[in-house]
Amino acid sequence: MKIDDLNIAIIKHLNDGRKAYKLIADALNVSENTIRARVNRMREAGILEIAGLVDPAAIPGHSTVIIGVKLKTTNLVQKGN
């Protein structure tokens, strides 16, 4: 799938969270159906995934933990397997 300027603009609008397709369409001067179709194609192609982010501090009984790992080599793909 070709990623053109409109696809990039759509992705940038979705960066701030799940924005309504109508708002994106109005900002980009295209139809809501164009936005919906493009988002669906990018999702089907595995280019775009829409996910919710949770603030762990907002959930009672949960904490945020940062863990560091020191490796002798920088071959992260091999180390991750």
C-alpha positions in Angstrom: 0.0 0.0 0.0 1.3 3.4 -0.9 1.5 5.9 1.9 0.7 9.3 0.4 0.5 12.8 2.0 -3.2 12.3 2.9 -2.5 9.0 4.7 0.3 10.7 6.7 -2.0 13.6 7.6 -4.7 11.2 8.8 -2.2 9.4 10.9 -1.0 12.6 12.4 -4.6 13.5 13.4 -5.1 10.1 15.0 -1.9 10.6 17.0 -3.8 12.6 19.6 -6.2 9.8 20.2 -9.4 8.5 18.6 -10.6 11.7 16.8 -13.9 11.6 14.9 -13.5 11.0 11.2 -15.8 14.0 10.6 -13.3 16.3 12.4 -10.4 14.9 10.4 -12.3 15.2 7.1 -13.2 18.8 7.8 -9.5 19.7 8.7 -8.2 18.0 5.6 -11.0 19.2 3.2 -12.0 15.6 2.2 -15.2 13.6 2.8 -15.7 11.6 6.0 -16.1 8.5 3.8 -12.6 9.1 2.4 -11.1 9.2 5.9 -13.0 6.1 6.9 -11.9 4.1 3.8 -8.3 5.2 4.2 -8.2 4.3 7.9 -9.8 0.9 7.2 -7.3 0.2 4.4 -4.3 1.2 6.5 -5.6 -1.0 9.4 -6.1 -4.0 7.0 -2.6 -3.5 5.6 -1.1 -3.5 9.1 0.2 0.0 8.7 -2.1 1.6 11.3 -3.2 0.2 14.7 -5.6 2.2 16.9 -5.1 1.5 20.6 -6.0 3.1 23.8 -3.5 4.3 26.3 -4.1 4.0 30.0 -2.6 6.2 32.7 -1.6 3.6 35.3 -1.6 6.3 38.0 -5.3 6.7 37.4 -6.1 3.1 38.3 -6.1 2.4 42.1 -3.7 -0.2 43.2 -1.4 0.1 40.1 2.1 1.5 39.9 4.5 2.5 37.1 7.8 0.6 37.1 10.8 1.4 34.9 13.2 -1.5 34.3 16.6 -1.1 32.7 18.5 -3.9 30.9 22.2 -3.6 30.1 23.4 -5.7 27.2 26.9 -6.5 26.1 26.0 -6.2 22.4 23.5 -4.0 20.6 21.9 -6.7 18.5 18.4 -6.1 20.1 16.5 -8.3 17.6 18.6 -11.4 18.4 18.5 -10.6 22.2 14.7 -10.3 22.1 14.2 -13.8 20.7 
